Every structure is written in structure tokens, then in C-alpha cells.
């Protein structure tokens, strides 16, 4: 077989072609030799392929199709198993990948789907093993691209159920395409009209729907029944930001004031940001930033709701301090933190330097491996912010997860944690 979808039967004694055929557009990934499927006395062949969503078995004697069975996505992997249908002909297991990831038990003689099981990631490997469940069947082992291996019994596999409904967005400018619905280890993004559909193995789950700057919705004890629909509409409510942020300058102090968000949900506190760095959290509607040196400053405030959910920023105010007090305390070398956190795709890490010095700022993964060197140079005394765009030293995007950044300045070493969400 080749990457253009052509297949050939070759006489191994002399290399001559016996017959040839084509599956159409797509790559041929693997052949699996089957026992005689159509009763002509010759072995037959199952084909794992890309591009088109059809499982195929061809006649080993002629190359003609015996059967073709539509599946959820590209039938990337296939294996032969023993006879679990009782017709005397071996059956097959298939795995699909990319958009819809499933493992299938199929009747080897007809292509009939006996059962299908959702796999949490692309099914890159599949194998049949003899009965280990004690039910007289064969088992299917699926290797998922996310590192998970699943073993499914051919005698006990249940058809998936599904959740379907419509997402409603209340307030703000949120987009359905940025919403993520998670049920157990399954996830989906709604369609452009807000509708969604998820095929899920039977069981009891917790559903979580998230959208940045909106209240996270959590629904527990969602029951999925085999081959049945579970209707479930979702409403996401905007987390309104504080309003009418204003300021007053008194010598080297900045006094900030703002109004409550215009909603009925309870606000637990407010976070104050200077130059995109969080500097305070308060329950009041005012905050004083004291003893500032001469510089230009930007401020905004966010509201913190129940379950520690943070709103979008308020309006931004920009101001300048021009008459710094000479008796102000000097800068202290310090790593402050990053904002936003969690983030996607960029976060800003802030730090101060008390004097001109060499600085190293590096990003590490949870295994302690260096991911990205953000700063490695001599810098002047001052306040700094450095962006990390979620890439490694080769410029490649890194996976979602927890990362640690470390700042080294002479004898000063400090670390912080950030979370990349995609």
C-alpha cells in the first residue's frame, strides 16, 4: 500500500503484480490479514487508512471490496480478534482519530458495528487480546495519544449515550467558540449557534462549562444512559467589572475610587492592578497607592466573585507622578508575579531591580526541565515586566499545564507558578 491510497498484491517468488486497487483519497496505514471472510477459501485483508471515514475489508484473491463500513472518523488502526459473533469467522477491532476518537468491535463477515467506545484522545494503537473478563469474549486495548490505555470487553461494551443542548450567554461579549464544556475527561466547544452534542460512555459525571469572564457552571450527578439522550441547556452569566474607576493625586500618593459592578451577584473583594501587576486586594471601594516615585502609571480594578472567579478589568486610568519625594525608600530587588494567571496565550511577569545587575529569568516545566530563557542579561535599576507567550526556546508552543519561573539576581533567587490553559 502507498500514501496515495493504492494497494497491490505481489507474487513474492518473482515480484510480479497479481492485482491492484485503490481506497480512493488517503494514505494506507496498515494491512491486517483476516481468515476467509467471504467463503472463497482465501485469506482476506482489512485496511487501516487516513482521510475518509470508512473501514474497509477487501478480497485477498481479487482485491475487490467485500464490505465498507462508515465510522466516526479516520479508521487509523485495526486488528484481528477471535470470533465473538458465533458465525465461525474472526471479527475485527478498529480505532479512529482526530475529530472523533472511538474504538469499535465489528463483525468481520459483514462490517456490522457490534459496539463502539469513546476514547479520550486520538487512537494511535489498537490490539485484540483473548478473554480476561471471564465473559467468553475478546478484549480490545486502545492506546490514546494522551498516554491513556483503555481495555474494553467485547462481551460487555455498551453503546455510548449523549448530552445535547444549547448554551446561552448572558451579558458581556463572550463567544461560543471560546466556551469549553467538560464532562469527565470529555470536552467540546459549542457550535456557532450555541448548540452542542457530546457522545459519552454510560456513567455518572460532573459537567463543567467555562468561558473567560463568565461564571463557571458546575452540574453534578449528570447520568448518561447507553444509547439515550440527556438534554441539558447551559446558561453562562457575565462577571461584571467594577465601574467608574477614578483617581486623585496627593503628593506622591494615588487615591483610587470605583463603583460596584451593576449586577445582583455577591462580590467578595476587589483586586487592584498597577501597570498590569496585582498590588492589592480589598473589600473597600477605594485604595491608596502610597509613596510612588516619578513615573507614568496605569491602574485598573477587577471584581472577585464567589468561587474566586475574577471579572474583566474596569476602565483603565493613566496618570503621571512628577514630584517624587527624595526620602522615598529605594527599590528592592523582588519578583512580583505574573498576570493573567491562568493565561492563554500570553502572561506578563513583573519584577524590580534595586541596582544595575545581571538578571536571569527562566521558565521550567513540572519535571524541572528548562523550557524558556526569558531574560539573561545585565539590566539597570528599575521596574520591569517580561512577556511569556507559551513557547519554548525553539519557538514551539508548549502544552497546557503548570510551569514555574525562576529569577536569579546575585544572591537573590525567587520562583513563581503560572498555569497555561488552552
C-alpha positions, 0 to 999 in steps of 0.5 A: 500500500502507498500514501496515495491510497493504492494497494497491490498484491505481489507474487513474492517468488518473482515480484510480479503484480497479481492485482491492484486497487485503490481506497480512493483519497488517503494514505494506507496505514496498515494491512491486517490479514483476516481468515476467509471472510467471504467463503472463497477459501482465501485469506482476506485483508482489512485496511487501516487508512487516513482521510475518509471515514470508512473501514474497509475489508477487501478480497485477498484473491481479487482485491475487490471490496467485500464490505465498507463500513462508515465510522466516526472518523479516520479508521487509523488502526485495526486488528484481528480478534477471535470470533465473538459473533458465533458465525465461525469467522474472526471479527475485527477491532478498529480505532479512529482519530482526530475529530472523533476518537472511538474504538469499535468491535465489528463483525468481520463477515459483514462490517456490522458495528457490534459496539463502539467506545469513546476514547479520550484522545486520538487512537494511535494503537489498537490490539485484540487480546483473548478473554480476561473478563471471564465473559467468553469474549475478546478484549480490545486495548486502545492506546490514546495519544494522551498516554491513556490505555483503555481495555474494553470487553467485547462481551460487555461494551455498551453503546455510548449515550449523549448530552445535547443542548444549547448554551446561552450567554448572558451579558458581556461579549463572550463567544461560543467558540471560546466556551469549553464544556467538560464532562469527565475527561470529555470536552467540546466547544459549542457550535456557532449557534450555541448548540452542542452534542457530546457522545459519552460512555454510560456513567455518572459525571460532573459537567463543567462549562467555562468561558473567560469572564463568565461564571463557571457552571458546575452540574453534578450527578449528570447520568448518561444512559447507553444509547439515550439522550440527556438534554441539558441547556447551559446558561453562562452569566457575565462577571461584571467589572467594577465601574467608574474607576477614578483617581486623585493625586496627593503628593506622591500618593494615588487615591483610587475610587470605583463603583460596584459592578451593576449586577445582583451577584455577591462580590467578595473583594476587589483586586487592584492592578498597577501597570498590569501587576496585582498590588492589592486586594480589598473589600473597600471601594477605594485604595491608596497607592502610597509613596510612588516615585516619578513615573507614568502609571496605569491602574485598573480594578477587577471584581472577585466573585464567589468561587474566586472567579475574577471579572474583566478589568474596569476602565483603565486610568493613566496618570503621571507622578512628577514630584517624587519625594527624595526620602522615598525608600529605594527599590528592592530587588523582588519578583512580583508575579505574573498576570493573567494567571491562568493565561492563554496565550500570553502572561506578563511577569513583573519584577524590580531591580534595586541596582544595575545587575545581571538578571536571569529569568527562566521558565521550567516545566513540572519535571524541572526541565528548562523550557524558556530563557526569558531574560539573561542579561545585565539590566539597570535599576528599575521596574520591569515586566517580561512577556511569556507567550507559551513557547519554548526556546525553539519557538514551539508552543508548549502544552497546557499545564503548570510551569514555574519561573525562576529569577536569579539576581546575585544572591537573590533567587525567587520562583513563581507558578503560572498555569497555561490553559488552552 
